[in-house]
Amino acid sequence: MNLLPDGFPAASSEMEIQRGSAIVPACIHQPPQCELTSAAHHFDCQHICPNMAPVPPGIRLFVSFDRDQWYKALTFILTFLLYTSFHLSRKPISIVKSELHKNCSSVSELATMTSSSSSSSDSQQASPPSLHTDMDCSWKPFDKSNYKQLLGAMDYSFLCAYAVGMYLSGIIGERLPIRLYLTVGMLTSGLFTCLFGLGYVYNIHSLGFYIFVQVANGLVQTTGWPSVVTCISNWFGKGRRGLIMGLWNSHTSVGNILGSLIAGYWVSSNWGLSFIVPGLLIAAMGIVCFFFLIEHPNDLKSIYAQNSSPGKSVPTKSWNGVNGNTEVYLQYKDNKTQAYYYCYEDSVQNRKSYDTELLLPRDSVRVPVQPVVVVKNDSEPSAISFMGALRIPGVIEFSLCLLFAKLVSYTFLFWLPLYITKAAHLDAKKAGDLSTLFDVGGIVGGILAGVISDKLGKRATTCAVMLLLAAPTLYGFSMISEFGLGPTIGMLLVCGGLVNGPYALITTAVSADLGTHKSLKGNARALSTVTAIIDGTGSVGAALGPLLAGLLSAGGWDQVFYMLMTADFLALLLLLRLVTKELTSSKSRPISTVELKEH
């Protein structure tokens, strides 16, 4: 057999070359002049066989990411899709409202014409029944004159139940496995969403039935936000948290858009499917959550421990063993379990984030094998209480600030299409399509808020500046929207960015920062509770905003915009103490500098 200069056998069409512990296939068609010339047994197939095709760029990119990066990408995409399905299932009610109570004047005119032609004709057939009122084509009980109050009652029942349930959801979520908690919430949310659609299938006309479904759905949907924010915060550190969460938070707009498209497809033919299909989708995503969601990076330790089980012999690099023993392990002992970890040079096992420790030197010195027992601390950090979370500096200020910021955002969500119809004199479909630009601006605003706050290290200041700019922009929108389509489009984008920017930043990056505040002394079991308190308080504003807009709009749209500008101003006032503290600080840093700890 011919040997290469480094001692490797010459490659042939059916042989493989071993480098370390890796088996590398040799070139299939090696020309005689191909030789391995690299030093220290390091070689490249292109050196062995220059005629080999280069590795495709996509494969090079694929293998350039390590295992942890792939897990982060999985968590990012999965939590994005999970909460997209939540918003997807909330949207149908706003689309179906027009079908629950329809303007049947055109139908009445058609019926009148049909009746007249029947009476004047010589036909002996009986004329069809006359649709003499505009109530016959609406869905009971929404066919009455107070249909606006009845439809509003469904909105408020959902939002109020969501606001109340959010405070409890975070406390419960801290004490249960998030994967199971989120799975149950998504399955039950899918059930109640489908139940609303089954009201059409089984011809149910009880207002109490629909109110009950909305209240129940609002309660179970509170399992979503604290859970996904906790997961994404566990996986991504503080360095670029604002940017990452700004991108991630776009799931809200994506879910709204998909929900509108799905519900709109069936709304005219069978509005029950407008609820049943989204309900099945969120239930299916709940099953995906059960099988694939990883709450915390340290949860993967059990997989690594199984891979290094006692039955698997993993030799060390430079230790030759003593008395036939070639492996050394640490024994961890607590009141519950004993875990065994073998010491070997693996890029994951030797990381400081795991309870492993290299006991052997990296040279050829031989040491005697002795059993080592490390007793872990039995005092597991307990979940934080509701009052304990309120005592975290900044939680109360940001919670109340979000109340007013979310009031403005949800007022636009519920009333913007109607306002565009009245101000820009567009039909309902065009007004609805145009209103999506507000969400587009919100995506851009959320990303910009995250990037700027990461760069400056000042979350409160970033929110305050955007709120300060939002108030006059809202007034400008109320003036410019009457001058045509072009100015309206521009102002919608700007208003969406300035209104939703602080809202997105507070509900994501700020909540994650406060959930790992230095006052917690490394206890990471506060993320879900803090997130629930902040978003729950904001949901109170989400329920109040559309209600106040409905009452004030009777006196003119100017009063609605004055209310929105006042809310922005109050949100700004609530942040002044934190802004002053950030500006007078000697260091530019995020609110919390404590890294996430194992929980």
ZAVOGU-385020 format. One record per residue (C-alpha): residue number from 0; x, y, z. Coordinates in nm, 3 decimals. Layout:
N
PT     n         X         Y         Z
PT   NUM         X         Y         Z
...
This chain:
599
PT     n         X         Y         Z
PT     0     0.000     0.000     0.000
PT     1     0.133     0.342    -0.092
PT     2     0.171     0.582     0.196
PT     3     0.143     0.956     0.178
PT     4     0.417     1.168     0.338
PT     5     0.225     1.209     0.663
PT     6     0.168     0.841     0.703
PT     7    -0.184     0.829     0.564
PT     8    -0.269     0.560     0.312
PT     9    -0.328     0.674    -0.040
PT    10    -0.693     0.730    -0.117
PT    11    -0.874     0.494    -0.342
PT    12    -1.221     0.475    -0.484
PT    13    -1.354     0.260    -0.199
PT    14    -1.157     0.365     0.107
PT    15    -1.198     0.627     0.372
PT    16    -0.939     0.829     0.562
PT    17    -0.959     0.868     0.936
PT    18    -0.866     1.202     1.090
PT    19    -0.887     1.197     1.468
PT    20    -1.230     1.061     1.546
PT    21    -1.385     1.163     1.213
PT    22    -1.411     0.937     0.911
PT    23    -1.372     1.135     0.589
PT    24    -1.451     0.972     0.254
PT    25    -1.165     0.986     0.009
PT    26    -1.202     1.111    -0.346
PT    27    -1.378     0.867    -0.574
PT    28    -1.169     0.950    -0.876
PT    29    -0.827     1.054    -0.757
PT    30    -0.572     1.146    -1.023
PT    31    -0.222     1.003    -0.973
PT    32    -0.074     1.345    -0.900
PT    33    -0.305     1.407    -0.600
PT    34    -0.109     1.396    -0.276
PT    35    -0.177     1.500     0.079
PT    36     0.074     1.772     0.162
PT    37    -0.077     1.956     0.457
PT    38     0.098     1.933     0.791
PT    39    -0.015     1.777     1.118
PT    40    -0.257     1.541     0.945
PT    41    -0.481     1.832     0.844
PT    42    -0.610     1.806     0.493
PT    43    -0.880     1.927     0.262
PT    44    -1.050     1.719    -0.003
PT    45    -0.957     1.987    -0.253
PT    46    -0.590     1.921    -0.172
PT    47    -0.642     1.551    -0.226
PT    48    -0.857     1.590    -0.531
PT    49    -0.862     1.931    -0.697
PT    50    -1.127     1.812    -0.942
PT    51    -1.390     1.782    -0.667
PT    52    -1.686     2.020    -0.687
PT    53    -1.686     2.294    -0.420
PT    54    -1.932     2.275    -0.134
PT    55    -2.244     2.478    -0.216
PT    56    -2.268     2.812    -0.034
PT    57    -2.599     2.718     0.124
PT    58    -2.444     2.409     0.284
PT    59    -2.149     2.613     0.407
PT    60    -2.392     2.855     0.570
PT    61    -2.590     2.566     0.714
PT    62    -2.290     2.406     0.886
PT    63    -2.146     2.738     1.004
PT    64    -2.399     2.756     1.289
PT    65    -2.339     2.557     1.604
PT    66    -2.596     2.360     1.797
PT    67    -2.688     2.640     2.036
PT    68    -2.756     2.877     1.747
PT    69    -2.990     2.627     1.587
PT    70    -3.179     2.588     1.914
PT    71    -3.209     2.967     1.941
PT    72    -3.342     2.986     1.586
PT    73    -3.593     2.710     1.666
PT    74    -3.714     2.894     1.976
PT    75    -3.740     3.226     1.791
PT    76    -3.940     3.082     1.501
PT    77    -4.156     2.856     1.715
PT    78    -4.259     3.123     1.967
PT    79    -4.319     3.363     1.677
PT    80    -4.559     3.115     1.515
PT    81    -4.724     3.028     1.846
PT    82    -4.822     3.383     1.925
PT    83    -4.910     3.452     1.564
PT    84    -5.176     3.184     1.602
PT    85    -5.310     3.360     1.913
PT    86    -5.368     3.683     1.722
PT    87    -5.493     3.489     1.422
PT    88    -5.773     3.343     1.637
PT    89    -5.869     3.684     1.787
PT    90    -5.920     3.864     1.458
PT    91    -6.231     3.688     1.314
PT    92    -6.477     3.865     1.544
PT    93    -6.395     4.205     1.392
PT    94    -6.444     4.062     1.040
PT    95    -6.769     3.878     1.116
PT    96    -6.939     4.176     1.281
PT    97    -7.054     4.306     0.943
PT    98    -7.219     3.969     0.877
PT    99    -7.387     3.943     1.217
PT   100    -7.569     4.267     1.143
PT   101    -7.588     4.360     0.777
PT   102    -7.723     4.665     0.601
PT   103    -7.998     4.490     0.410
PT   104    -8.139     4.793     0.229
PT   105    -8.018     4.659    -0.104
PT   106    -8.174     4.324    -0.027
PT   107    -8.501     4.495     0.061
PT   108    -8.498     4.688    -0.264
PT   109    -8.439     4.369    -0.458
PT   110    -8.725     4.200    -0.275
PT   111    -8.955     4.492    -0.346
PT   112    -8.872     4.482    -0.716
PT   113    -8.932     4.108    -0.723
PT   114    -9.265     4.147    -0.550
PT   115    -9.378     4.420    -0.791
PT   116    -9.285     4.221    -1.098
PT   117    -9.466     3.919    -0.960
PT   118    -9.788     4.107    -0.900
PT   119    -9.787     4.263    -1.247
PT   120    -9.715     3.943    -1.428
PT   121    -9.974     3.697    -1.544
PT   122    -9.798     3.416    -1.364
PT   123   -10.015     3.220    -1.126
PT   124    -9.725     3.133    -0.899
PT   125    -9.720     3.278    -0.550
PT   126    -9.476     3.563    -0.496
PT   127    -9.191     3.507    -0.254
PT   128    -9.217     3.650     0.094
PT   129    -9.123     4.015     0.112
PT   130    -8.818     4.126     0.308
PT   131    -8.990     4.437     0.435
PT   132    -8.740     4.510     0.712
PT   133    -8.363     4.520     0.725
PT   134    -8.359     4.286     1.022
PT   135    -8.446     3.961     0.846
PT   136    -8.099     3.907     0.697
PT   137    -7.905     3.968     1.022
PT   138    -7.811     3.706     1.279
PT   139    -8.022     3.708     1.592
PT   140    -7.981     3.848     1.855
PT   141    -7.778     4.110     1.667
PT   142    -8.071     4.206     1.448
PT   143    -8.207     4.464     1.694
PT   144    -8.157     4.837     1.691
PT   145    -7.908     4.814     1.980
PT   146    -7.680     4.585     1.783
PT   147    -7.382     4.817     1.835
PT   148    -7.407     4.774     2.211
PT   149    -7.441     4.397     2.175
PT   150    -7.140     4.368     1.945
PT   151    -6.945     4.599     2.175
PT   152    -7.038     4.380     2.472
PT   153    -6.862     4.086     2.307
PT   154    -6.546     4.293     2.256
PT   155    -6.542     4.423     2.611
PT   156    -6.619     4.084     2.762
PT   157    -6.314     3.939     2.589
PT   158    -6.084     4.232     2.673
PT   159    -6.195     4.258     3.036
PT   160    -6.157     3.885     3.091
PT   161    -5.815     3.904     2.927
PT   162    -5.707     4.193     3.151
PT   163    -5.823     4.022     3.473
PT   164    -5.690     3.682     3.375
PT   165    -5.348     3.818     3.282
PT   166    -5.266     3.902     3.644
PT   167    -5.339     3.544     3.747
PT   168    -5.177     3.386     3.443
PT   169    -4.828     3.507     3.520
PT   170    -4.842     3.384     3.881
PT   171    -4.967     3.042     3.769
PT   172    -4.718     3.023     3.483
PT   173    -4.422     3.069     3.719
PT   174    -4.526     2.757     3.910
PT   175    -4.600     2.524     3.621
PT   176    -4.393     2.395     3.328
PT   177    -4.438     2.661     3.062
PT   178    -4.450     2.410     2.777
PT   179    -4.746     2.225     2.931
PT   180    -4.913     2.546     3.049
PT   181    -4.894     2.700     2.703
PT   182    -5.008     2.380     2.534
PT   183    -5.322     2.355     2.749
PT   184    -5.397     2.723     2.691
PT   185    -5.372     2.689     2.313
PT   186    -5.585     2.375     2.300
PT   187    -5.861     2.530     2.512
PT   188    -5.841     2.855     2.313
PT   189    -5.890     2.655     1.996
PT   190    -6.189     2.484     2.156
PT   191    -6.364     2.810     2.249
PT   192    -6.285     2.972     1.914
PT   193    -6.443     2.676     1.737
PT   194    -6.743     2.694     1.973
PT   195    -6.818     3.046     1.854
PT   196    -6.821     2.920     1.495
PT   197    -7.041     2.626     1.591
PT   198    -7.304     2.879     1.688
PT   199    -7.360     2.925     1.316
PT   200    -7.357     2.551     1.244
PT   201    -7.614     2.470     1.514
PT   202    -7.816     2.792     1.466
PT   203    -7.757     2.929     1.817
PT   204    -7.906     3.276     1.879
PT   205    -7.842     3.321     2.251
PT   206    -7.640     3.629     2.345
PT   207    -7.536     3.458     2.667
PT   208    -7.372     3.177     2.471
PT   209    -7.153     3.414     2.270
PT   210    -7.064     3.624     2.576
PT   211    -6.964     3.309     2.767
PT   212    -6.743     3.192     2.482
PT   213    -6.574     3.533     2.460
PT   214    -6.509     3.548     2.836
PT   215    -6.372     3.193     2.846
PT   216    -6.154     3.255     2.541
PT   217    -6.021     3.577     2.692
PT   218    -5.918     3.393     3.009
PT   219    -5.739     3.103     2.840
PT   220    -5.562     3.330     2.592
PT   221    -5.377     3.493     2.882
PT   222    -5.155     3.183     2.892
PT   223    -4.983     3.295     2.574
PT   224    -4.799     3.622     2.626
PT   225    -4.621     3.557     2.960
PT   226    -4.513     3.214     2.839
PT   227    -4.365     3.314     2.504
PT   228    -4.191     3.623     2.648
PT   229    -4.035     3.409     2.920
PT   230    -3.907     3.155     2.666
PT   231    -3.761     3.411     2.428
PT   232    -3.598     3.598     2.718
PT   233    -3.440     3.278     2.851
PT   234    -3.273     3.209     2.517
PT   235    -3.155     3.555     2.415
PT   236    -2.927     3.770     2.628
PT   237    -2.938     4.143     2.680
PT   238    -2.684     4.244     2.416
PT   239    -2.934     4.274     2.129
PT   240    -3.256     4.199     2.312
PT   241    -3.426     4.516     2.185
PT   242    -3.352     4.438     1.820
PT   243    -3.438     4.068     1.849
PT   244    -3.764     4.132     2.030
PT   245    -3.852     4.417     1.796
PT   246    -3.833     4.173     1.506
PT   247    -4.003     3.899     1.703
PT   248    -4.292     4.123     1.812
PT   249    -4.406     4.160     1.450
PT   250    -4.604     3.838     1.508
PT   251    -4.890     4.061     1.627
PT   252    -4.933     4.224     1.287
PT   253    -4.869     3.900     1.099
PT   254    -5.139     3.724     1.302
PT   255    -5.385     4.009     1.245
PT   256    -5.327     4.002     0.871
PT   257    -5.357     3.623     0.843
PT   258    -5.666     3.622     1.064
PT   259    -5.830     3.884     0.843
PT   260    -5.756     3.688     0.528
PT   261    -5.878     3.356     0.667
PT   262    -6.194     3.499     0.823
PT   263    -6.269     3.710     0.516
PT   264    -6.254     3.408     0.288
PT   265    -6.562     3.244     0.447
PT   266    -6.740     3.541     0.606
PT   267    -7.001     3.581     0.332
PT   268    -7.070     3.215     0.263
PT   269    -7.032     3.049     0.605
PT   270    -6.907     3.275     0.885
PT   271    -6.886     2.978     1.120
PT   272    -6.577     2.860     0.933
PT   273    -6.421     3.202     0.995
PT   274    -6.388     3.087     1.357
PT   275    -6.354     2.712     1.318
PT   276    -6.050     2.724     1.089
PT   277    -5.848     2.963     1.313
PT   278    -5.954     2.755     1.613
PT   279    -5.816     2.440     1.454
PT   280    -5.495     2.623     1.364
PT   281    -5.423     2.742     1.716
PT   282    -5.503     2.395     1.853
PT   283    -5.262     2.240     1.602
PT   284    -4.992     2.487     1.707
PT   285    -5.056     2.384     2.066
PT   286    -4.965     2.027     1.973
PT   287    -4.650     2.154     1.799
PT   288    -4.568     2.347     2.118
PT   289    -4.596     2.031     2.328
PT   290    -4.348     1.840     2.111
PT   291    -4.088     2.108     2.034
PT   292    -4.085     2.403     2.277
PT   293    -3.772     2.425     2.497
PT   294    -3.829     2.663     2.785
PT   295    -3.468     2.723     2.889
PT   296    -3.124     2.631     2.747
PT   297    -3.042     2.443     3.067
PT   298    -3.334     2.209     3.000
PT   299    -3.114     2.043     2.739
PT   300    -2.884     1.909     3.008
PT   301    -3.094     1.596     3.039
PT   302    -3.028     1.520     2.672
PT   303    -2.656     1.570     2.717
PT   304    -2.657     1.351     3.026
PT   305    -2.827     1.069     2.836
PT   306    -2.573     1.099     2.556
PT   307    -2.298     1.047     2.812
PT   308    -2.461     0.757     2.996
PT   309    -2.249     0.514     3.203
PT   310    -2.278     0.248     2.934
PT   311    -2.100     0.464     2.678
PT   312    -1.721     0.471     2.693
PT   313    -1.586     0.813     2.603
PT   314    -1.205     0.827     2.627
PT   315    -1.032     1.142     2.738
PT   316    -0.779     1.312     2.516
PT   317    -0.458     1.289     2.715
PT   318    -0.523     1.072     3.018
PT   319    -0.444     0.707     2.977
PT   320    -0.628     0.579     3.279
PT   321    -0.535     0.417     3.608
PT   322    -0.598     0.055     3.694
PT   323    -0.802     0.008     3.381
PT   324    -1.031     0.301     3.454
PT   325    -1.044     0.532     3.155
PT   326    -1.327     0.758     3.264
PT   327    -1.381     0.994     3.552
PT   328    -1.720     1.125     3.649
PT   329    -1.875     1.362     3.897
PT   330    -2.161     1.251     4.112
PT   331    -2.418     1.520     4.192
PT   332    -2.643     1.453     4.481
PT   333    -2.953     1.625     4.614
PT   334    -3.275     1.515     4.776
PT   335    -3.429     1.408     4.449
PT   336    -3.194     1.278     4.188
PT   337    -2.837     1.179     4.115
PT   338    -2.690     1.273     3.780
PT   339    -2.364     1.139     3.637
PT   340    -2.156     1.338     3.391
PT   341    -1.849     1.199     3.223
PT   342    -1.554     1.428     3.169
PT   343    -1.453     1.445     2.808
PT   344    -1.365     1.720     2.572
PT   345    -1.693     1.820     2.423
PT   346    -1.769     2.178     2.335
PT   347    -2.102     2.166     2.515
PT   348    -2.023     1.956     2.820
PT   349    -1.730     2.172     2.930
PT   350    -1.925     2.497     2.926
PT   351    -1.963     2.683     3.251
PT   352    -2.340     2.694     3.224
PT   353    -2.360     2.326     3.312
PT   354    -2.276     2.146     3.633
PT   355    -1.972     1.974     3.489
PT   356    -1.612     2.023     3.582
PT   357    -1.291     1.890     3.431
PT   358    -1.109     1.709     3.710
PT   359    -0.809     1.588     3.514
PT   360    -0.512     1.794     3.396
PT   361    -0.461     1.842     3.024
PT   362    -0.113     1.693     3.027
PT   363     0.010     1.339     3.066
PT   364     0.019     1.343     3.445
PT   365    -0.164     1.050     3.593
PT   366    -0.378     1.104     3.900
PT   367    -0.549     0.844     4.118
PT   368    -0.918     0.790     4.068
PT   369    -1.124     0.901     4.364
PT   370    -1.501     0.935     4.399
PT   371    -1.608     1.297     4.406
PT   372    -1.946     1.401     4.538
PT   373    -2.070     1.755     4.489
PT   374    -2.375     1.846     4.691
PT   375    -2.595     2.093     4.509
PT   376    -2.767     2.377     4.688
PT   377    -3.109     2.262     4.800
PT   378    -3.251     2.614     4.818
PT   379    -3.412     2.638     4.475
PT   380    -3.523     2.996     4.399
PT   381    -3.894     3.024     4.459
PT   382    -4.138     3.194     4.225
PT   383    -4.191     3.560     4.304
PT   384    -4.519     3.679     4.453
PT   385    -4.749     3.941     4.302
PT   386    -4.648     4.206     4.557
PT   387    -4.285     4.109     4.521
PT   388    -4.304     4.174     4.148
PT   389    -4.465     4.514     4.208
PT   390    -4.172     4.611     4.430
PT   391    -3.924     4.569     4.144
PT   392    -3.812     4.923     4.050
PT   393    -3.982     5.033     3.729
PT   394    -4.264     4.777     3.715
PT   395    -4.538     5.015     3.832
PT   396    -4.423     5.303     3.610
PT   397    -4.396     5.093     3.295
PT   398    -4.725     4.913     3.369
PT   399    -4.920     5.239     3.397
PT   400    -4.737     5.380     3.097
PT   401    -4.843     5.077     2.894
PT   402    -5.203     5.127     3.006
PT   403    -5.219     5.458     2.821
PT   404    -4.997     5.346     2.531
PT   405    -5.212     5.039     2.469
PT   406    -5.526     5.252     2.502
PT   407    -5.408     5.454     2.203
PT   408    -5.300     5.148     2.003
PT   409    -5.624     4.953     2.051
PT   410    -5.837     5.258     1.979
PT   411    -5.672     5.271     1.638
PT   412    -5.716     4.897     1.601
PT   413    -6.095     4.908     1.654
PT   414    -6.187     5.249     1.513
PT   415    -5.932     5.335     1.243
PT   416    -6.120     5.172     0.948
PT   417    -6.440     5.357     1.038
PT   418    -6.255     5.687     1.076
PT   419    -6.086     5.648     0.735
PT   420    -6.425     5.575     0.582
PT   421    -6.567     5.900     0.720
PT   422    -6.261     6.124     0.678
PT   423    -6.117     6.003     0.346
PT   424    -6.459     5.906     0.198
PT   425    -6.353     5.553     0.108
PT   426    -6.559     5.236     0.106
PT   427    -6.524     4.980     0.384
PT   428    -6.292     4.745     0.193
PT   429    -6.048     5.016     0.088
PT   430    -6.053     5.165     0.437
PT   431    -5.974     4.825     0.586
PT   432    -5.687     4.768     0.345
PT   433    -5.550     5.116     0.413
PT   434    -5.566     5.068     0.788
PT   435    -5.311     4.784     0.764
PT   436    -5.046     5.049     0.698
PT   437    -5.077     5.142     1.064
PT   438    -4.958     4.789     1.149
PT   439    -4.675     4.817     0.897
PT   440    -4.558     5.136     1.064
PT   441    -4.590     4.961     1.399
PT   442    -4.351     4.685     1.289
PT   443    -4.091     4.940     1.180
PT   444    -4.142     5.144     1.497
PT   445    -4.098     4.842     1.721
PT   446    -3.772     4.744     1.551
PT   447    -3.636     5.101     1.563
PT   448    -3.727     5.133     1.930
PT   449    -3.540     4.812     2.008
PT   450    -3.229     4.909     1.808
PT   451    -3.210     5.259     1.959
PT   452    -3.263     5.135     2.315
PT   453    -2.994     4.869     2.266
PT   454    -2.751     5.130     2.137
PT   455    -2.817     5.387     2.409
PT   456    -2.896     5.147     2.691
PT   457    -3.194     5.365     2.788
PT   458    -3.532     5.196     2.751
PT   459    -3.741     5.459     2.930
PT   460    -3.583     5.749     2.741
PT   461    -3.647     5.581     2.408
PT   462    -4.015     5.529     2.495
PT   463    -4.049     5.887     2.623
PT   464    -3.910     6.044     2.306
PT   465    -4.145     5.841     2.086
PT   466    -4.442     5.930     2.306
PT   467    -4.346     6.296     2.293
PT   468    -4.342     6.286     1.914
PT   469    -4.661     6.081     1.892
PT   470    -4.891     6.343     2.048
PT   471    -4.845     6.617     1.782
PT   472    -4.835     6.350     1.510
PT   473    -5.181     6.232     1.612
PT   474    -5.312     6.586     1.583
PT   475    -5.147     6.619     1.243
PT   476    -5.308     6.296     1.129
PT   477    -5.653     6.426     1.223
PT   478    -5.590     6.731     1.007
PT   479    -5.404     6.583     0.708
PT   480    -5.627     6.278     0.660
PT   481    -5.891     6.505     0.510
PT   482    -5.663     6.616     0.224
PT   483    -5.645     6.299     0.021
PT   484    -5.502     5.950     0.003
PT   485    -5.131     6.035    -0.024
PT   486    -5.097     6.236     0.299
PT   487    -5.314     5.979     0.478
PT   488    -5.078     5.695     0.383
PT   489    -4.773     5.885     0.504
PT   490    -4.928     5.983     0.835
PT   491    -5.057     5.630     0.894
PT   492    -4.702     5.492     0.869
PT   493    -4.559     5.760     1.098
PT   494    -4.839     5.730     1.355
PT   495    -4.810     5.351     1.355
PT   496    -4.439     5.367     1.427
PT   497    -4.462     5.627     1.705
PT   498    -4.770     5.474     1.872
PT   499    -4.672     5.106     1.855
PT   500    -4.298     5.159     1.910
PT   501    -4.321     5.221     2.288
PT   502    -4.599     4.963     2.317
PT   503    -4.384     4.694     2.153
PT   504    -4.071     4.787     2.351
PT   505    -4.245     4.782     2.690
PT   506    -4.423     4.451     2.636
PT   507    -4.106     4.272     2.520
PT   508    -3.757     4.401     2.602
PT   509    -3.857     4.611     2.904
PT   510    -4.062     4.326     3.053
PT   511    -3.769     4.088     3.005
PT   512    -3.526     4.335     3.164
PT   513    -3.747     4.391     3.466
PT   514    -3.805     4.017     3.503
PT   515    -3.428     3.975     3.555
PT   516    -3.370     4.293     3.758
PT   517    -3.067     4.305     3.985
PT   518    -3.296     4.333     4.290
PT   519    -3.398     3.971     4.224
PT   520    -3.040     3.856     4.296
PT   521    -3.031     3.613     4.008
PT   522    -3.378     3.464     4.060
PT   523    -3.508     3.427     3.704
PT   524    -3.846     3.293     3.818
PT   525    -4.008     3.634     3.791
PT   526    -4.024     3.678     3.414
PT   527    -4.373     3.541     3.368
PT   528    -4.522     3.732     3.663
PT   529    -4.366     4.064     3.568
PT   530    -4.469     4.022     3.205
PT   531    -4.826     3.940     3.309
PT   532    -4.851     4.242     3.540
PT   533    -4.728     4.482     3.273
PT   534    -4.940     4.341     2.992
PT   535    -5.242     4.293     3.216
PT   536    -5.236     4.659     3.315
PT   537    -5.199     4.751     2.950
PT   538    -5.501     4.535     2.866
PT   539    -5.713     4.753     3.096
PT   540    -5.629     5.042     2.867
PT   541    -5.703     4.824     2.565
PT   542    -6.057     4.773     2.698
PT   543    -6.109     5.139     2.793
PT   544    -5.981     5.295     2.471
PT   545    -6.242     5.162     2.225
PT   546    -6.516     5.224     2.483
PT   547    -6.419     5.590     2.530
PT   548    -6.379     5.637     2.154
PT   549    -6.732     5.509     2.096
PT   550    -6.874     5.751     2.351
PT   551    -6.672     6.053     2.235
PT   552    -6.713     5.998     1.862
PT   553    -7.078     6.106     1.888
PT   554    -6.953     6.460     1.951
PT   555    -6.702     6.455     1.667
PT   556    -6.374     6.285     1.584
PT   557    -6.174     6.577     1.722
PT   558    -6.270     6.473     2.073
PT   559    -6.138     6.123     2.011
PT   560    -5.800     6.257     1.900
PT   561    -5.784     6.490     2.201
PT   562    -5.841     6.186     2.420
PT   563    -5.561     5.998     2.243
PT   564    -5.318     6.288     2.278
PT   565    -5.401     6.318     2.647
PT   566    -5.331     5.947     2.694
PT   567    -4.991     5.985     2.526
PT   568    -4.909     6.281     2.748
PT   569    -5.001     6.085     3.064
PT   570    -4.789     5.792     2.950
PT   571    -4.497     6.032     2.908
PT   572    -4.545     6.179     3.255
PT   573    -4.532     5.834     3.415
PT   574    -4.185     5.774     3.270
PT   575    -4.027     6.104     3.379
PT   576    -3.871     5.963     3.697
PT   577    -3.710     5.673     3.511
PT   578    -3.597     5.903     3.229
PT   579    -3.432     6.138     3.479
PT   580    -3.259     5.844     3.645
PT   581    -3.127     5.716     3.311
PT   582    -3.003     6.055     3.196
PT   583    -2.822     6.125     3.523
PT   584    -2.662     5.781     3.533
PT   585    -2.289     5.777     3.475
PT   586    -2.313     5.469     3.254
PT   587    -2.528     5.401     2.951
PT   588    -2.671     5.063     3.020
PT   589    -2.997     4.868     3.002
PT   590    -3.230     4.869     3.300
PT   591    -3.091     4.543     3.427
PT   592    -2.740     4.409     3.396
PT   593    -2.797     4.073     3.560
PT   594    -2.772     3.785     3.318
PT   595    -3.033     3.516     3.321
PT   596    -2.959     3.242     3.569
PT   597    -3.052     2.878     3.569
PT   598    -3.386     2.823     3.733
